Amino acid sequence: GLRVLDASWYPPKERNARQEFKERHIPGAAFFDIEECRDKSSPYDFMLPSESHFADYVGQLGVSNDTHVVVYDGDEVGTFYAPRAWWMFRAFGHKEVSVLNGGFKNWVKEGHPVTAELSQPTPAVFKARLNRALVKTFEEMVQNVSSLKFQVVDSRPEGRFRGTELDQGLESGHIPGAVNIPFHSFLSETGHEKSIEEIQEIFREKKVDLSKPLTATCRKGVTACQIALAAFLCGKQDVAVYDGSWSEWFHRAPPHYKVSELKRNK
């Protein structure tokens, strides 16, 4: 009833996630390829796939609606892409999903077993139903700039949020009204999640009210899921993620909806 999934992804020039998985992983784990489990017709990275695509993909990994899924990744910070996989499962209606605290880095450091042996999961039937409350579209984000129906938290580094440094080749900046909490704020120096009390204090300091609607955004909908996870640990289970995030916003939003200190200074 338990499936462990390695959801690692790295820039291709830096590391090869699938190759590293083949060389060593948690025994019994399967590789969750975020490049395969996405909407390949979209011009933006890592957009959610269709219900049927997701259902077929995770079914092939041996995940049914009764399976408890544990996701992890091998990033040096401890946890980077695993929360995205966690949120995807939740967005498609799966409740029994967890993130391995501290990630593969700490699994190895603590002396737990690793293997190069590849397991062959028995395919399972997974029925996916998208929970639209957990996903925000570009149109909903535009409406919110004036309606302020929900709070927006951006998980990118401060320089990218403020617009003072390039964001992987893109001009940077943020959505009007958004608050910046870089995702690594929630991780300890060892790469574990900070305590619930510490996480609550981070939200409080930024005047983010966890009793009210909240949407997370970032560059491409990945580290935004760290905001959703941090809030989830505090008991807030309904944080939405703006799937297109800055990648989409930059290309589609009118100029006055892109707040940048660099542009102001010019």
C-alpha positions in Angstrom: 0.0 0.0 0.0 3.1 2.3 -0.1 4.8 3.7 -3.2 8.0 5.7 -2.9 8.6 8.1 -5.9 11.8 10.0 -6.7 10.7 13.2 -8.3 14.1 14.7 -8.9 14.7 17.2 -11.7 17.8 19.2 -12.5 18.9 21.6 -15.3 20.2 19.1 -17.9 23.7 20.7 -18.1 24.1 20.3 -14.3 22.9 16.8 -13.4 21.0 13.9 -14.9 18.1 13.0 -12.5 17.2 9.7 -14.3 20.8 8.5 -14.5 21.4 9.3 -10.8 18.2 7.4 -9.9 19.5 4.4 -11.8 22.7 4.5 -9.9 21.2 4.8 -6.4 17.8 5.4 -4.9 15.6 4.3 -2.0 14.9 0.6 -2.3 11.6 0.0 -4.1 11.3 3.5 -5.4 10.1 4.4 -8.9 11.1 7.5 -10.9 8.5 10.2 -11.3 9.5 12.0 -14.4 8.1 15.5 -14.2 9.2 16.0 -17.9 6.8 13.2 -18.9 4.0 14.0 -16.5 3.1 17.4 -17.8 1.1 19.2 -20.5 3.6 19.0 -23.4 1.3 21.1 -25.6 1.8 24.2 -23.4 4.5 26.7 -24.1 5.2 26.9 -20.4 7.3 24.5 -18.3 5.7 21.8 -16.2 2.0 22.7 -16.6 -0.4 20.2 -15.2 -1.2 17.3 -17.5 -4.8 16.3 -18.2 -6.6 14.0 -15.7 -6.3 11.0 -18.1 -2.5 11.7 -18.7 -1.8 11.9 -14.9 -4.0 8.8 -14.2 -2.2 6.7 -16.8 1.2 7.9 -15.8 0.9 7.2 -12.1 -1.0 4.0 -12.7 2.0 2.7 -14.6 4.1 3.5 -11.5 1.9 1.2 -9.5 -0.1 4.0 -7.8 -3.9 3.4 -7.2 -6.3 5.6 -5.3 -5.6 3.5 -2.2 -1.9 3.9 -2.3 0.0 6.0 0.2 2.6 7.9 -1.9 5.8 9.3 -0.5 7.8 11.6 -2.7 11.4 12.8 -2.4 14.1 14.3 -4.5 17.9 14.5 -4.5 18.4 18.2 -4.5 21.2 19.7 -2.4 18.8 22.0 -0.5 17.0 18.9 0.8 13.7 19.3 -1.0 13.0 21.1 -4.3 10.8 19.2 -6.8 9.2 16.8 -4.4 6.6 19.3 -3.2 5.5 19.8 -6.8 4.8 16.1 -7.2 3.0 16.2 -3.8 0.8 19.1 -4.9 0.1 17.4 -8.3 -1.3 14.3 -6.5 -3.4 16.5 -4.2 -4.6 18.6 -7.2 -5.8 15.4 -8.8 -7.7 14.3 -5.7 -5.2 12.1 -4.0 -5.1 12.6 -0.2 -2.6 10.0 0.9 0.6 11.7 -0.2 3.6 12.7 1.8 7.0 14.4 1.3 10.1 12.7 2.7 11.4 15.3 5.2 15.0 16.2 4.5 15.0 14.5 1.1 17.4 11.9 -0.3 20.4 13.9 0.9 19.5 13.3 4.5 18.3 9.7 3.8 21.9 8.9 2.7 23.5 11.0 5.5 21.5 9.1 8.2 22.8 5.8 6.8 19.6 4.4 5.4 19.8 1.8 2.6 20.2 2.7 -1.1 20.2 0.5 -4.2 20.8 0.5 -7.9 18.2 -2.3 -8.4 15.3 -1.2 -10.5 11.9 -2.5 -9.3 9.1 -3.3 -11.8 5.9 -1.9 -10.3 2.7 -3.7 -11.0 0.5 -1.3 -13.0 -2.6 -0.1 -11.0 -5.7 1.8 -11.8 -5.8 5.4 -10.7 -8.8 7.7 -11.2 -7.9 11.4 -11.3 -10.3 14.2 -10.7 -8.9 17.7 -10.9 -9.7 19.8 -7.8 -9.9 23.2 -9.4 -9.8 25.0 -6.0 -6.1 24.1 -5.8 -5.2 25.5 -9.2 -5.3 29.2 -10.4 -5.4 30.3 -14.0 -4.0 33.4 -15.6 -7.5 34.9 -15.9 -8.2 34.3 -12.2 -4.9 35.9 -11.3 -5.7 39.0 -13.4 -9.1 39.4 -11.8 -7.5 39.2 -8.4 -5.2 42.2 -9.0 -8.3 44.4 -8.6 -10.7 42.1 -6.6 -8.1 41.0 -4.0 -10.1 37.9 -3.3 -7.1 36.0 -2.2 -3.6 36.7 -1.0 -0.6 35.9 -3.3 2.8 34.7 -2.0 5.7 34.5 -4.4 8.4 31.9 -3.5 11.3 33.2 -5.7 14.5 34.8 -4.4 14.1 38.4 -3.4 16.1 39.8 -6.4 13.9 38.1 -8.9 10.8 39.2 -7.0 11.9 42.8 -6.9 13.0 42.7 -10.6 16.7 43.5 -9.9 18.1 40.3 -11.3 17.2 38.2 -14.4 15.1 35.1 -13.8 16.7 32.3 -16.0 16.9 34.7 -18.9 13.5 36.4 -18.3 13.1 39.9 -17.1 11.9 39.6 -13.5 9.4 41.3 -11.2 6.2 40.3 -9.6 2.4 40.3 -9.7 0.9 43.5 -8.1 0.0 42.9 -4.5 2.1 39.7 -4.1 4.2 39.1 -1.0 7.6 37.6 -1.2 8.7 34.6 0.9 11.6 32.8 -0.7 10.9 29.0 -0.5 14.2 28.2 1.3 12.9 30.3 4.3 10.9 27.2 5.3 14.0 24.9 5.2 16.5 24.5 8.0 20.3 24.4 7.3 20.1 20.6 7.2 17.4 20.7 4.5 14.5 19.6 6.8 11.3 21.5 7.1 11.4 24.1 9.9 9.1 23.5 12.9 5.4 24.5 12.6 5.9 27.3 15.1 8.8 28.7 13.0 6.7 28.4 9.8 3.7 30.2 11.4 6.0 33.0 12.5 7.4 33.4 8.9 3.9 33.8 7.6 3.0 36.2 10.4 6.1 38.4 9.8 5.0 38.8 6.2 1.4 39.5 7.3 0.0 36.5 5.5 -3.2 35.3 7.2 -3.5 31.5 7.0 -7.2 31.8 7.9 -7.9 33.5 4.5 -7.6 32.3 0.9 -4.0 32.0 -0.4 -2.4 31.3 -3.8 1.3 30.6 -4.3 3.3 31.5 -7.4 7.0 31.3 -8.5 8.8 31.0 -11.8 7.2 27.9 -13.2 4.9 26.5 -10.5 7.5 24.4 -8.7 8.8 26.2 -5.6 5.3 27.7 -5.2 4.4 24.2 -4.0 6.8 24.7 -1.0 4.5 27.5 0.1 1.5 25.2 -0.2 3.4 22.5 1.8 4.5 24.9 4.5 0.9 26.1 5.0 -0.4 22.5 4.9 1.9 21.7 7.8 0.2 24.5 9.7 -3.2 23.0 9.0 -4.1 25.0 5.9 -5.0 22.4 3.2 -6.5 24.7 0.5 -3.6 26.7 -0.8 -3.9 27.1 -4.6 -0.9 27.3 -7.0 -0.8 29.5 -10.0 0.4 26.9 -12.4 1.7 29.2 -15.1 3.4 31.5 -12.6 5.9 34.2 -13.7 6.7 32.3 -17.0 3.1 32.8 -18.1 2.5 36.2 -16.4 5.6 37.8 -18.0 4.4 36.8 -21.5 0.7 37.5 -21.1 0.1 40.3 -18.5 -0.1 43.9 -19.6 3.1 46.0 -18.7 1.5 47.8 -15.7 0.7 44.4 -14.1 4.4 43.6 -13.9 6.0 45.3 -10.9 9.8 45.8 -11.3 12.1 48.0 -9.3 14.5 48.0 -12.3 11.9 49.5 -14.6 10.9 52.1 -12.0 14.5 53.1 -11.6 15.0 53.5 -15.3 
